Amino acid sequence: QVQLVNSGGGLVHPGGSLRLSCTASGDNLANYHIGWFRQAPGKQREGVSCFSAGNPIPYYSDSVKGRFTMSRDNARSTVNLQMNTLKPEDTAVYYCAAYRTYRGPNCLNYVGINYWGNGSLVTVSS
C-alpha cells in the first residue's frame, strides 16, 4: 500500500510562483509512473505533467509547458511541481498520482490510478 501526501499550494497573485510536493510512503516512487493532475471547480480533471517510470524527462501538457517544472527525487520518494508565471486559469486542486499503466501517446493517459494524493488547493487571484 502506498500513501501519497501532497504539500504546498496556497493563494498567489497572477504571475507568481508556487511549489507543490508529493511524498510517498510504503513504496518507492521509482516503481511507478507519476503524474500531476488538477481539477478546477465545475471542470473535468486535467493532466498537467508526468514522469514515466525510468524516464528522466517529464511530459507537460500544452497549458503549462514552459511555466511548470516537474522533478523527482527517487531516493526521497518525492516529486515536486514548480509552478511559475501562474495564471487565474491555473486555479484548481492539484493531485499527484502513482500508476502502473498508461497508453500512448504520453504518460498522462493513465489506465487506472493505483494511488492518489490528498490534493493541494492552488488559487491564483488578484
Secondary structure, 3 states (H helix, E strand, C coil): CCEEEEEECEEECCCCCEEEEEEEECCCHHHCEEEEEEECCCCCCEEEEEECCCCCCCEECCCCCCCEEEEEEHHHCEEEEEECCCCHHHCEEEEEEEECCECCCCCCCECCCCEEECCEEEEECC
